[in-house]
């Protein structure tokens, strides 16, 4: 067997379109959808944010998704080497597309370990303990437990990737994604049925919380405020659909040539948006009923501090609901983390001719070491630093800022310039329609990839760097 055939065998491929869509959707449906989307929706006018997000998903999201998946299927290469086959002068984009998942994986697994810890707590009937003040802080500042849970979470992802594309990624996605959808729907429906007799507000129901979530609020809206909402929705979408991390290029390279790429992209968009919306239905009504509008804090505090307190107030059902919720979050975290790991592993296979097993083991060990440093960032290596976007953080926040706020927008802008102006949009359009498919948003795609997407991304990048400020 020739070297090229060996590498092809190591890379593998999806057996069908359904497996590809579930895997790609699983990558897109991650922790950001579950804790960040509901927070932004509640803060940014509820239904107004939802409308803006959906419009951006159909335009901006569609453009970036179809571009990266087309690059992957056209070149049959990993993010590290795909751009070389598009344009040798622009092959450097591939280095960044590989660097981003390499840096994200360790801290994502650290957070995945937090999810695993809470799932174990509720599963074993200790949900009330998780609701106590200081539980989350005591856990992440511990010197042993966070590293152990991070290791277990990383090992789960590594085993799936070790088993290959069809035997690991596709098979696990076919199992986990349907379960995730069922759990999301069950918890969301339950969230709408709860009520609480609040001394200050009277009887508050889940439907009241749903209204806060879905009914557009124009109170205090100004042009500046609307632009801020647009940029919030854009930032959420950008991170949600797993672009600029090499993932969609890697998954696209495993996509069968006879699959309908346009239809698959539409399905991924719908899947990601629906799950993000349902995450809000799960969280906002429940938090609103028991904690009021002030309970909607963003970031980890929403999932690991506010929600356990909500579950504790549900009585005997609280532990069961909490178990179902964190099981769903765990599935979402695993499907995303394994895709991040695959982006690096596929790059090692294509770029250095490694076997899948060697690449998986090597990258997992590196991620383990860096992940332990991230965990120790809350105790042994603890320090605080002010970041250009106005936030304060330590090791995890610094890596998150570097990847999500700087490298990803920069890489995406470069991809837009390459496809829009250097090799031209037809490079992607021809790949997307190679089997005679109809690209209904062809002219929209051309305008977006050449002008609108890079302009929006540039604004997002400059906001992240603190150069542009839109905050009220």
Backbone torsions as a table, in degrees:
resi	resn	phi	psi	omega
1	UNK	NA	130.7	-179.5
2	UNK	-72.3	160.5	-178.1
3	UNK	-57.4	-41.0	-179.2
4	UNK	-61.8	-39.1	179.5
5	UNK	-69.5	-34.9	178.5
6	UNK	-64.2	-46.4	179.5
7	UNK	-61.9	-41.9	179.8
8	UNK	-61.7	-39.9	179.2
9	UNK	-66.8	-37.7	179.3
10	UNK	-67.8	-35.3	-177.3
11	UNK	-68.6	-46.9	-177.7
12	UNK	76.9	-173.2	178.7
13	UNK	-164.6	161.2	175.3
14	UNK	-74.0	145.2	-179.4
15	UNK	-79.7	-24.6	-178.6
16	UNK	-155.3	171.0	-178.4
17	UNK	-66.0	-37.1	-178.9
18	UNK	-61.4	-42.8	178.5
19	UNK	-61.6	-40.8	178.4
20	UNK	-64.2	-47.8	-178.0
21	UNK	-62.2	-44.0	179.9
22	UNK	-64.6	-40.3	179.4
23	UNK	-67.1	-45.4	-179.8
24	UNK	-66.2	-41.2	177.5
25	UNK	-65.4	-38.1	177.6
26	UNK	-62.5	-37.0	176.6
27	UNK	-65.6	-42.4	-177.8
28	UNK	-69.1	-36.8	-178.9
29	UNK	-82.9	94.7	-177.9
30	UNK	-127.4	-163.3	-176.6
31	UNK	-62.4	-32.7	-179.4
32	UNK	-62.5	-36.0	177.6
33	UNK	-64.1	-35.4	-169.2
34	UNK	-85.9	-38.7	-178.7
35	UNK	-104.9	-26.3	-175.0
36	UNK	-90.3	-40.0	-177.9
37	UNK	-60.0	-50.5	179.9
38	UNK	-60.9	-39.3	-180.0
39	UNK	-62.4	-46.7	-179.7
40	UNK	-65.3	-39.9	179.4
41	UNK	-62.7	-43.4	-179.8
42	UNK	-66.5	-35.9	-177.4
43	UNK	-78.8	-33.5	-171.0
44	UNK	-103.6	42.6	172.1
45	UNK	83.4	20.2	174.1
46	UNK	57.2	-110.8	-177.2
47	UNK	-60.0	-28.1	178.0
48	UNK	-63.1	-44.4	176.8
49	UNK	-62.3	-42.1	-178.8
50	UNK	-61.2	-43.7	-180.0
51	UNK	-63.1	-46.8	179.2
52	UNK	-61.3	-42.5	-178.9
53	UNK	-62.7	-45.1	-178.9
54	UNK	-63.8	-41.8	178.2
55	UNK	-60.9	-44.3	179.6
56	UNK	-67.2	-35.7	178.6
57	UNK	-62.8	-38.7	-178.2
58	UNK	-76.9	-14.4	-178.1
59	UNK	-116.3	-71.8	-178.4
60	UNK	-63.1	-50.1	-178.4
61	UNK	-62.7	-44.0	178.3
62	UNK	-57.6	-44.0	-177.3
63	UNK	-62.2	-48.8	-176.6
64	UNK	-70.9	-38.4	180.0
65	UNK	-64.5	-49.9	-176.1
66	UNK	-67.4	-29.6	178.5
67	UNK	-66.7	-50.9	-175.4
68	UNK	-70.7	-40.1	178.9
69	UNK	-65.6	-38.4	178.2
70	UNK	-65.7	-41.8	177.6
71	UNK	-59.3	-43.4	-179.8
72	UNK	-64.2	-47.6	-177.5
73	UNK	-70.5	-35.9	-178.9
74	UNK	-65.5	-42.1	-175.0
75	UNK	-91.6	-22.0	-174.1
76	UNK	55.3	38.9	-176.7
77	UNK	-129.1	163.3	176.9
78	UNK	-76.0	169.6	178.1
79	UNK	-59.3	-30.3	-179.4
80	UNK	-66.7	-37.4	-172.3
81	UNK	-111.0	-9.2	-174.7
82	UNK	-64.0	-43.0	-175.5
83	UNK	-66.2	-26.6	176.9
84	UNK	-62.4	-33.5	179.9
85	UNK	-81.4	-14.6	174.9
86	UNK	-87.6	-46.0	178.4
87	UNK	-161.2	119.5	-177.0
88	UNK	-62.4	-32.5	-179.4
89	UNK	-69.4	-20.6	-177.6
90	UNK	-109.8	19.2	-178.0
91	UNK	-65.3	-18.4	-179.4
92	UNK	-63.4	-22.9	177.3
93	UNK	-60.6	-36.0	179.9
94	UNK	-62.0	-32.4	178.3
95	UNK	-63.6	-41.8	178.7
96	UNK	-69.8	-38.1	179.6
97	UNK	-64.1	-24.9	176.6
98	UNK	-88.9	-35.2	-179.7
99	UNK	-65.2	-38.7	-176.8
100	UNK	-59.3	-54.7	178.8
101	UNK	-65.2	-30.8	177.3
102	UNK	-59.9	-39.8	-179.3
103	UNK	-81.1	-32.5	-177.0
104	UNK	-73.6	-39.4	-172.9
105	UNK	-51.2	-49.0	-176.7
106	UNK	-60.3	-45.8	-177.4
107	UNK	-76.9	-27.1	176.1
108	UNK	-66.7	-38.0	177.6
109	UNK	-69.1	-32.0	175.8
110	UNK	-62.7	-45.0	177.6
111	UNK	-67.7	-37.3	175.7
112	UNK	-59.2	-35.2	175.8
113	UNK	-64.2	-36.8	176.2
114	UNK	-62.1	-44.5	179.6
115	UNK	-61.0	-43.9	-180.0
116	UNK	-61.5	-40.1	178.3
117	UNK	-60.7	-46.6	-178.7
118	UNK	-69.5	-36.7	176.1
119	UNK	-61.4	-44.1	179.0
120	UNK	-63.7	-38.4	-179.7
121	UNK	-63.7	-47.3	-179.4
122	UNK	-71.4	-36.9	-179.2
123	UNK	-63.2	-34.7	-178.4
124	UNK	-92.8	11.0	175.6
125	UNK	82.2	18.2	-179.1
126	UNK	-108.3	31.9	179.7
127	UNK	-61.9	-35.7	178.9
128	UNK	-63.5	-34.4	177.4
129	UNK	-63.8	-39.8	-178.8
130	UNK	-66.8	-19.5	-179.2
131	UNK	-87.0	-8.6	-177.6
132	UNK	-72.7	147.5	177.3
133	UNK	-60.1	134.5	177.0
134	UNK	88.5	-6.8	-177.7
135	UNK	-61.7	-49.1	-178.6
136	UNK	-64.6	-46.2	-179.7
137	UNK	-62.5	-41.3	179.1
138	UNK	-64.2	-36.8	-179.0
139	UNK	-68.5	-53.7	-174.4
140	UNK	-70.2	-20.3	177.9
141	UNK	-89.8	-3.1	175.9
142	UNK	-68.9	153.9	-175.1
143	UNK	-93.5	-11.6	-175.2
144	UNK	-117.7	-54.4	-172.6
145	UNK	-57.3	-46.8	-179.0
146	UNK	-58.3	-39.6	179.7
147	UNK	-66.8	-37.7	179.7
148	UNK	-66.3	-47.5	179.9
149	UNK	-66.0	-37.1	176.3
150	UNK	-61.7	-43.2	179.8
151	UNK	-61.6	-44.6	-179.3
152	UNK	-62.6	-44.7	179.9
153	UNK	-61.9	-46.6	179.0
154	UNK	-62.0	-39.4	-179.4
155	UNK	-63.3	-39.2	178.1
156	UNK	-60.0	-46.5	179.8
157	UNK	-65.3	-41.3	-177.8
158	UNK	-63.9	-39.9	179.4
159	UNK	-62.6	-42.4	179.6
160	UNK	-62.4	-46.1	-179.6
161	UNK	-68.0	-37.2	178.3
162	UNK	-58.2	-32.4	-176.8
163	UNK	-79.5	-6.7	173.8
164	UNK	100.9	179.9	-175.7
165	UNK	-70.9	-57.9	-178.4
166	UNK	-76.8	-39.6	-177.2
167	UNK	-78.6	-22.1	-178.2
168	UNK	-113.3	-67.5	-175.5
169	UNK	-63.4	-53.5	-175.9
170	UNK	-65.7	-45.5	-177.3
171	UNK	-64.8	-44.6	-179.4
172	UNK	-67.2	-36.0	179.2
173	UNK	-66.3	-37.3	178.7
174	UNK	-65.5	-24.3	179.0
175	UNK	-90.6	-50.0	-172.3
176	UNK	-72.4	-39.9	-174.5
177	UNK	-65.1	-44.4	176.1
178	UNK	-61.5	-39.3	178.1
179	UNK	-64.1	-42.1	178.7
180	UNK	-58.9	-45.5	-179.0
181	UNK	-62.3	-44.5	179.6
182	UNK	-61.3	-45.3	-179.6
183	UNK	-63.8	-41.0	178.5
184	UNK	-60.2	-47.1	-178.6
185	UNK	-64.3	-44.4	-179.0
186	UNK	-61.0	-48.6	-178.6
187	UNK	-67.8	-37.5	179.4
188	UNK	-63.8	-44.5	179.0
189	UNK	-63.7	-43.5	178.7
190	UNK	-61.5	-39.6	-179.1
191	UNK	-59.7	-31.2	-179.4
192	UNK	-77.7	-17.4	-175.7
193	UNK	-93.3	-10.6	-174.6
194	UNK	-80.4	158.3	175.9
195	UNK	-150.4	161.9	-177.6
196	UNK	-149.2	134.7	177.5
197	UNK	-90.2	94.7	-177.2
198	UNK	-88.9	128.9	-178.9
199	UNK	-57.2	-34.3	-176.8
200	UNK	-88.2	-33.0	-173.3
201	UNK	-110.0	-6.7	-175.7
202	UNK	81.7	-155.2	179.6
203	UNK	-78.2	119.4	-179.8
204	UNK	-114.3	131.8	-177.9
205	UNK	-114.6	167.0	177.0
206	UNK	-62.0	-31.1	178.3
207	UNK	-64.4	-36.3	176.4
208	UNK	-60.7	-41.8	177.9
209	UNK	-66.5	-36.3	178.2
210	UNK	-63.6	-38.6	179.2
211	UNK	-62.4	-40.0	177.5
212	UNK	-60.8	-34.0	-176.0
213	UNK	-77.4	-44.5	-169.2
214	UNK	-102.2	-21.8	-178.5
215	UNK	-83.9	120.9	-178.5
216	UNK	-59.6	134.2	176.5
217	UNK	-113.6	120.1	179.6
218	UNK	-102.9	13.9	-178.7
219	UNK	-63.6	123.6	178.0
220	UNK	70.7	15.8	-177.3
221	UNK	-74.7	133.4	174.3
222	UNK	-131.5	170.9	178.5
223	UNK	-60.1	-42.0	179.9
224	UNK	-63.2	-42.7	179.8
225	UNK	-66.4	-40.0	179.2
226	UNK	-64.1	-41.6	177.8
227	UNK	-62.2	-36.3	178.2
228	UNK	-65.8	-40.2	177.6
229	UNK	-63.3	-41.9	178.4
230	UNK	-60.4	-44.1	-178.6
231	UNK	-70.3	-34.0	174.8
232	UNK	-62.5	-46.1	-179.4
233	UNK	-65.2	-39.5	179.0
234	UNK	-65.0	-44.8	178.7
235	UNK	-61.8	-43.0	178.6
236	UNK	-63.3	-44.7	-179.9
237	UNK	-64.4	-43.2	-177.9
238	UNK	-57.7	-43.9	-179.1
239	UNK	-79.9	-26.2	-174.2
240	UNK	-73.6	-37.3	-171.9
241	UNK	-87.0	7.7	172.9
242	UNK	63.9	34.1	174.3
243	UNK	-93.6	164.3	179.3
244	UNK	65.0	14.4	176.2
245	UNK	-117.2	4.8	180.0
246	UNK	81.2	-10.3	-173.9
247	UNK	-65.5	-50.5	-176.3
248	UNK	-69.2	-27.0	174.4
249	UNK	-69.3	-45.3	178.8
250	UNK	-62.0	-48.6	-179.9
251	UNK	-65.9	-37.0	177.1
252	UNK	-62.1	-34.0	-179.5
253	UNK	-69.0	-19.8	178.3
254	UNK	-95.0	-1.3	-175.5
255	UNK	-75.6	134.2	178.0
256	UNK	-59.8	142.3	-177.5
257	UNK	-64.1	-27.6	-176.9
258	UNK	-90.8	5.3	178.7
259	UNK	-75.2	150.9	177.2
260	UNK	-82.0	99.5	-174.0
261	UNK	-66.2	-42.9	-179.1
262	UNK	-61.4	-46.1	179.7
263	UNK	-63.2	-40.1	179.8
264	UNK	-63.1	-41.6	178.3
265	UNK	-62.7	-42.7	177.8
266	UNK	-60.1	-40.9	-179.7
267	UNK	-66.9	-39.0	178.0
268	UNK	-64.5	-43.5	177.8
269	UNK	-57.6	-48.0	-177.8
270	UNK	-64.2	-46.1	-178.8
271	UNK	-58.7	-49.9	-177.2
272	UNK	-63.3	-44.6	-177.9
273	UNK	-67.5	-42.0	-179.8
274	UNK	-64.0	-43.4	179.8
275	UNK	-65.6	-40.8	178.0
276	UNK	-61.9	-43.0	178.6
277	UNK	-62.8	-46.4	-179.0
278	UNK	-66.0	-29.3	175.1
279	UNK	-60.7	-38.8	176.0
280	UNK	-66.3	-38.8	178.4
281	UNK	-65.4	-34.2	177.3
282	UNK	-66.9	-45.0	-166.5
283	UNK	-93.0	-50.5	-171.6
284	UNK	-61.9	-49.8	178.7
285	UNK	-58.7	-42.4	-178.2
286	UNK	-64.8	-46.4	179.8
287	UNK	-66.8	-39.4	-179.6
288	UNK	-63.7	-41.1	-178.4
289	UNK	-63.0	-45.5	-172.4
290	UNK	-98.2	-21.7	-175.0
291	UNK	-126.6	-7.8	179.6
292	UNK	76.0	179.6	-179.0
293	UNK	-58.6	-30.2	-177.9
294	UNK	-69.6	-12.9	179.3
295	UNK	-77.4	-11.8	-176.7
296	UNK	-85.7	79.6	174.7
297	UNK	-98.2	147.7	-177.8
298	UNK	-83.9	170.5	173.9
299	UNK	76.6	-164.1	-176.3
300	UNK	-58.0	-29.6	-176.7
301	UNK	-61.5	-30.8	179.1
302	UNK	-64.0	-48.0	-175.4
303	UNK	-80.7	-40.5	-171.7
304	UNK	-98.4	-10.4	179.5
305	UNK	-119.5	-55.5	-175.8
306	UNK	-68.5	-50.3	-173.7
307	UNK	-64.5	-42.6	175.8
308	UNK	-57.1	-34.5	176.8
309	UNK	-66.9	-37.4	176.8
310	UNK	-63.9	-47.3	179.7
311	UNK	-60.8	-37.1	-179.4
312	UNK	-63.8	-29.7	-179.4
313	UNK	-83.7	-2.7	-180.0
314	UNK	-86.6	-1.2	179.1
315	UNK	77.5	-141.4	-174.1
316	UNK	-64.4	-26.3	-179.1
317	UNK	-79.5	-17.1	-173.9
318	UNK	-56.7	-42.8	-177.9
319	UNK	-66.6	-39.9	179.6
320	UNK	-67.0	-43.6	179.0
321	UNK	-64.6	-41.8	178.4
322	UNK	-62.6	-39.2	177.9
323	UNK	-63.3	-46.5	179.6
324	UNK	-62.8	-41.3	-178.5
325	UNK	-64.0	-49.8	-177.2
326	UNK	-73.7	-22.6	171.4
327	UNK	-65.6	-43.5	178.0
328	UNK	-62.6	-44.6	179.5
329	UNK	-63.2	-38.8	179.4
330	UNK	-63.3	-44.2	177.2
331	UNK	-60.5	-43.0	179.6
332	UNK	-63.3	-40.6	-179.5
333	UNK	-67.3	-40.9	-179.1
334	UNK	-66.6	-45.7	-178.5
335	UNK	-63.9	-31.9	177.6
336	UNK	-76.6	-46.0	-177.1
337	UNK	-64.3	-38.6	-179.0
338	UNK	-68.2	-30.9	177.3
339	UNK	-70.2	-35.4	176.7
340	UNK	-65.1	-43.3	177.7
341	UNK	-63.2	-40.6	-179.5
342	UNK	-63.8	-34.4	178.8
343	UNK	-60.1	-38.4	179.1
344	UNK	-76.9	-44.5	-178.5
345	UNK	-60.6	-44.9	179.4
346	UNK	-62.1	-33.9	178.6
347	UNK	-68.4	-38.3	177.8
348	UNK	-68.0	-35.7	178.6
349	UNK	-66.8	-49.6	-176.7
350	UNK	-76.7	-38.0	-174.7
351	UNK	-81.7	-30.5	-174.4
352	UNK	-125.9	4.1	176.4
353	UNK	68.3	22.4	-180.0
354	UNK	-73.6	157.7	170.8
355	UNK	-77.1	156.4	179.3
356	UNK	-59.4	-42.0	-177.9
357	UNK	-63.3	-45.7	-179.8
358	UNK	-65.7	-43.3	-179.1
359	UNK	-63.3	-41.0	-179.5
360	UNK	-65.7	-46.2	-179.6
361	UNK	-64.2	-44.9	-177.6
362	UNK	-64.0	-49.6	-178.8
363	UNK	-65.5	-35.9	179.3
364	UNK	-65.6	-39.0	178.9
365	UNK	-66.6	-41.3	178.1
366	UNK	-64.1	-44.1	179.3
367	UNK	-62.8	-35.2	178.7
368	UNK	-63.0	-45.6	-179.5
369	UNK	-63.4	-48.8	-179.7
370	UNK	-66.3	-37.5	179.1
371	UNK	-62.0	-37.3	176.8
372	UNK	-65.6	-37.7	176.3
373	UNK	-62.2	-41.1	177.6
374	UNK	-61.7	-45.2	178.3
375	UNK	-61.3	-40.9	179.7
376	UNK	-71.4	-10.7	178.2
377	UNK	-67.0	-12.1	177.4
378	UNK	-100.4	1.0	178.0
379	UNK	-142.4	-83.4	-175.1
380	UNK	-61.0	-45.5	-176.1
381	UNK	-100.5	23.6	-173.7
382	UNK	-67.1	133.8	172.1
383	UNK	-161.1	166.9	178.5
384	UNK	-124.5	144.9	178.8
385	UNK	-143.4	142.6	176.8
386	UNK	-83.0	129.1	-179.2
387	UNK	-99.5	154.4	-176.4
388	UNK	-59.5	-23.3	-178.8
389	UNK	-84.9	7.7	175.4
390	UNK	94.2	-1.7	179.1
391	UNK	-96.5	167.4	176.2
392	UNK	-119.8	143.0	-178.3
393	UNK	-163.1	179.2	175.5
394	UNK	-122.5	-148.9	-168.5
395	UNK	-56.4	-50.9	-178.6
396	UNK	-59.7	-45.0	-177.9
397	UNK	-66.6	-34.8	179.5
398	UNK	-65.7	-46.1	179.5
399	UNK	-65.4	-40.7	178.5
400	UNK	-61.9	-43.2	178.9
401	UNK	-64.2	-44.6	-178.7
402	UNK	-61.5	-42.9	-177.0
403	UNK	-81.0	-57.0	-173.5
404	UNK	-72.7	-35.0	-173.6
405	UNK	-96.6	-23.1	-177.7
406	UNK	-115.5	-62.2	-173.0
407	UNK	-65.2	-42.5	-176.9
408	UNK	-66.6	-47.9	176.0
409	UNK	-62.3	-40.3	179.9
410	UNK	-61.3	-46.9	179.8
411	UNK	-62.7	-39.4	-179.1
412	UNK	-69.1	-37.9	176.3
413	UNK	-61.3	-44.3	179.0
414	UNK	-61.0	-40.6	178.4
415	UNK	-64.3	-40.6	178.4
416	UNK	-62.4	-41.7	179.5
417	UNK	-65.8	-43.6	-179.8
418	UNK	-60.5	-52.1	-176.6
419	UNK	-75.1	-38.3	-175.3
420	UNK	-76.0	-34.5	-170.9
421	UNK	-123.4	-27.0	-175.9
422	UNK	-91.8	-61.1	-178.7
423	UNK	-97.2	-5.4	175.0
424	UNK	76.8	149.9	-177.3
425	UNK	-59.7	-24.9	-179.3
426	UNK	-59.8	-23.5	177.7
427	UNK	-58.3	-44.0	179.1
428	UNK	-80.5	-42.7	-177.1
429	UNK	-59.9	-42.7	179.7
430	UNK	-65.5	-38.4	178.7
431	UNK	-68.3	-40.8	-177.9
432	UNK	-68.4	-24.7	-176.9
433	UNK	-115.7	23.8	-173.9
434	UNK	-63.9	-23.2	-179.7
435	UNK	-102.5	18.4	178.6
436	UNK	88.2	11.4	179.1
437	UNK	-66.7	155.9	178.1
438	UNK	-100.2	124.2	177.7
439	UNK	-97.6	92.3	-174.9
440	UNK	-64.7	-24.8	-178.7
441	UNK	-105.6	36.6	-176.0
442	UNK	-59.2	-51.9	-177.1
443	UNK	-69.9	-33.0	174.1
444	UNK	-62.1	-42.8	179.5
445	UNK	-59.9	-45.0	-178.1
446	UNK	-61.9	-46.1	-179.2
447	UNK	-65.7	-41.3	-178.2
448	UNK	-66.2	-48.1	-174.2
449	UNK	-70.2	-29.3	-177.7
450	UNK	-88.4	-36.7	-170.9
451	UNK	-122.3	-61.1	-168.0
452	UNK	-70.3	-49.0	-177.8
453	UNK	-59.2	-50.6	179.3
454	UNK	-63.3	-33.5	178.9
455	UNK	-66.1	-46.4	178.9
456	UNK	-62.1	-43.0	-179.5
457	UNK	-64.9	-35.8	177.8
458	UNK	-64.9	-42.2	177.2
459	UNK	-62.5	-43.0	178.7
460	UNK	-60.5	-43.0	179.3
461	UNK	-64.6	-44.8	-179.3
462	UNK	-67.4	-33.3	174.4
463	UNK	-66.0	-41.3	179.1
464	UNK	-64.2	-30.9	-180.0
465	UNK	-85.0	-4.0	178.5
466	UNK	82.6	8.2	-178.1
467	UNK	-79.2	-39.5	175.9
468	UNK	-108.9	132.4	179.2
469	UNK	-124.3	121.5	179.6
470	UNK	-112.1	-4.8	-175.5
471	UNK	-62.1	145.0	179.2
472	UNK	-67.0	NA	NA
